[in-house]
């Protein structure tokens, strides 16, 4: 199956339609979630659904739906769903003039804490503006900010999963970046067994460039901060290819600082 972006629905627009958001708290019994989802499909026309498990083993089912004839009020839909014995509680929120905004949820929660969504283009325009205003100093700012974010995310993984699991699966865990829309990461080890070569397809930092940027300074800093936090020692990161410089992918070479110093000593001797 082809990998693809995850569809989320913080808002939905269907001109001329009467829209509802249905949020049901469902018991953790076997088959309960499926029965409630089937009921939702019988009383309206779902256009987007999300489910997630809660710490108490109950589930939340959230659906954006178009009304069906005869069940065109939030009260009617709520009564029909609340009648299912697997439903602990349910809210039905109506949109306005063919528009529906998710007014139930207050953000996104991950294992590492709360996150928020921002359009890629909006973010890269911010990077462009920093670069235009500060020139080469802007590149330094982006690099340092990347280090700070990478370090914080690395420390969050260590706290959530434990040092041994993170260090033993670091290349696999980098897939988390793709899941969050940063770009698809592939990692291979160089012949020395220590140096890693990271290739990033569809890097978010290259999604647009109107400010004369010539490299992924933020992402390079992110990799440095994240790798340093993960392994508790110093590294160097060099971007050897970039889509902003005509490359097919963005490529970073991550080298332990001790190895870099050894190479420099060998060249100078």
C-alpha positions in Angstrom: 0.0 0.0 0.0 1.3 3.5 -0.9 2.3 5.6 2.1 0.4 8.8 2.4 -0.3 11.8 4.6 -2.7 11.2 7.5 -6.0 13.0 7.0 -7.2 15.1 9.9 -10.2 17.4 9.9 -9.8 20.5 12.2 -12.4 22.0 9.8 -14.6 20.9 6.9 -16.5 22.8 4.2 -19.5 21.4 2.2 -21.6 24.2 0.7 -25.3 23.7 1.2 -24.8 20.8 3.6 -25.9 20.6 7.3 -22.8 19.4 9.2 -22.3 17.9 12.6 -19.4 16.9 14.7 -20.2 13.8 16.8 -17.9 13.0 19.7 -18.7 9.8 21.7 -17.0 8.3 24.7 -17.2 4.5 24.2 -16.7 1.7 26.7 -13.7 -0.5 26.3 -15.7 -3.7 25.8 -14.8 -5.9 22.8 -16.8 -4.8 19.7 -18.1 -1.6 21.4 -16.3 0.8 19.2 -17.4 -1.0 16.0 -21.0 -1.0 17.1 -21.0 2.7 17.8 -19.3 3.5 14.5 -21.9 1.4 12.7 -24.7 3.4 14.5 -23.1 6.7 13.5 -23.1 5.5 9.9 -26.8 4.7 10.1 -28.0 8.1 11.4 -25.8 10.4 9.3 -23.2 10.4 6.5 -19.6 10.4 8.0 -17.0 12.3 5.9 -14.1 12.0 8.4 -13.7 9.8 11.5 -11.0 9.6 14.2 -10.7 7.2 17.1 -8.2 7.1 20.0 -7.8 5.2 23.2 -7.8 6.9 26.6 -5.8 6.0 29.7 -8.9 4.4 31.4 -9.3 2.0 28.4 -12.3 3.8 27.0 -12.2 5.2 23.5 -13.2 8.5 21.8 -14.9 8.4 18.5 -15.0 11.7 16.7 -16.8 12.0 13.4 -17.6 14.9 11.0 -20.8 14.0 9.3 -23.5 15.3 6.9 -27.1 15.1 8.1 -29.5 12.6 6.7 -33.2 13.4 6.0 -35.3 13.0 9.2 -32.3 13.3 11.6 -31.3 16.9 10.9 -31.1 18.2 14.5 -28.3 17.7 16.9 -30.8 16.5 19.5 -32.1 13.7 17.3 -28.6 12.5 16.4 -27.5 12.6 20.0 -30.5 10.7 21.2 -30.0 7.9 18.6 -26.3 7.4 19.5 -26.8 7.8 23.3 -29.3 4.8 23.1 -26.4 2.5 22.4 -25.4 0.8 25.7 -21.7 1.1 24.8 -21.8 4.9 24.8 -20.8 6.5 28.1 -21.5 10.1 26.9 -21.9 11.9 23.5 -21.8 15.4 22.3 -23.2 16.5 18.9 -22.0 20.0 17.7 -23.6 21.7 14.7 -21.6 23.7 12.1 -22.7 26.9 10.4 -23.6 27.6 6.7 -21.8 24.5 5.3 -18.8 25.0 7.6 -17.8 22.9 10.5 -14.8 23.6 12.9 -13.7 21.1 15.5 -14.8 22.9 18.6 -14.4 19.9 20.9 -10.6 19.2 20.7 -8.0 21.7 22.0 -4.9 20.5 20.2 -3.0 17.3 19.5 -1.4 15.1 22.1 1.5 12.7 21.4 3.7 10.5 23.6 6.1 13.4 23.8 3.5 16.0 24.9 1.3 18.5 23.1 1.9 19.6 19.5 0.2 22.0 17.2 -0.3 22.1 13.4 1.1 24.8 11.2 1.0 24.9 7.4 4.4 24.0 5.8 4.3 27.1 3.6 3.6 29.4 6.6 6.6 27.9 8.4 9.0 28.2 5.5 7.9 31.8 4.9 9.0 32.5 8.5 12.4 30.9 7.8 12.6 33.1 4.6 11.9 36.2 6.6 14.6 35.4 9.2 17.1 34.9 6.4 16.1 38.1 4.6 16.3 40.2 7.7 19.5 38.8 9.2 21.4 37.4 6.2 24.1 35.0 7.3 23.2 35.8 10.9 19.7 34.4 10.1 21.2 31.1 9.1 23.0 30.9 12.4 19.8 31.7 14.2 17.9 29.0 12.4 20.7 26.5 13.0 20.8 27.3 16.8 17.0 27.1 17.0 17.1 23.7 15.3 19.6 22.5 17.8 17.3 23.5 20.7 14.3 21.8 19.2 16.2 18.6 18.3 17.7 18.4 21.8 14.3 18.9 23.5 12.7 16.2 21.3 15.6 13.8 21.9 15.3 14.3 25.7 11.5 13.7 25.5 12.0 10.4 23.7 14.6 9.3 26.3 12.2 10.1 29.1 9.3 8.3 27.5 11.0 5.2 26.2 14.2 4.9 28.2 17.8 5.3 27.0 18.5 1.7 26.0 15.4 1.4 23.7 16.0 4.8 22.1 19.7 4.2 21.4 19.1 0.7 20.2 16.4 1.8 17.7 17.4 5.4 16.8 17.3 4.9 13.1 13.8 3.3 13.3 12.6 6.1 15.6 13.5 8.7 13.0 10.5 7.6 11.1 8.6 9.7 13.6 9.7 12.7 11.5 7.9 11.4 8.4 4.8 10.7 10.5 4.7 14.3 11.5 5.2 15.6 8.0 8.9 16.8 8.3 10.0 14.6 5.4 10.7 10.9 4.8 14.0 9.8 6.3 16.3 7.0 5.3 19.5 6.3 7.2 22.5 4.2 6.3 25.8 3.7 8.1 29.1 4.5 6.4 31.9 1.9 6.2 33.4 3.0 9.5 30.2 1.9 11.3 30.0 5.2 13.2 29.1 7.8 10.6 25.5 8.0 9.5 24.3 9.3 6.2 20.7 10.6 6.4 18.7 11.3 3.3 15.5 13.4 3.6 12.9 13.2 0.9 10.4 16.1 0.7 12.1 18.0 3.5 9.7 20.6 4.9 12.4 23.2 5.0 12.6 23.0 1.2 8.9 23.1 0.5 9.3 26.7 -0.6 12.1 29.2 -0.7 11.5 32.9 -1.3 14.3 34.3 0.9 17.5 33.1 -0.8 18.2 30.3 1.6 20.8 27.8 0.3 20.4 25.0 2.8 18.4 23.3 5.5 20.0 25.2 8.4 17.2 24.5 10.9 17.0 20.8 10.0 20.8 20.4 10.2 20.7 21.9 13.7 17.8 19.7 14.6 19.7 16.6 13.7 22.7 17.8 15.6 20.7 18.6 18.8 18.7 15.4 18.6 21.7 13.1 18.0 23.8 14.8 20.7 20.9 14.4 23.3 20.3 10.8 22.3 23.8 9.6 22.6 25.2 12.0 25.2 28.2 13.0 23.2 29.2 15.5 20.6 28.7 15.1 16.8 29.2 17.2 13.7 26.5 17.4 10.9 27.2 18.5 7.4 24.6 18.9 4.7 26.2 17.4 1.6 23.2 17.8 -0.8 20.0 19.9 -0.7 17.0 20.4 -2.9 17.5 24.1 -2.6 20.9 23.6 -4.4 19.4 21.3 -7.0 19.7 18.0 -5.2 17.0 15.3 -5.5 17.1 14.9 -1.7 18.6 16.6 1.3 21.5 14.6 2.6 23.3 15.0 6.0 26.4 13.3 7.2 26.5 12.8 10.9 29.9 12.1 12.4 31.0 11.6 16.0 33.1 14.6 17.0 35.9 12.3 18.3 36.2 10.9 14.8 36.3 14.3 13.2 39.1 15.4 15.5 41.0 12.2 14.6 40.7 13.0 10.9 41.8 16.6 11.4 44.9 15.4 13.4 45.8 12.9 10.7 45.6 15.6 8.0 47.7 18.0 10.0 50.5 15.5 10.8 
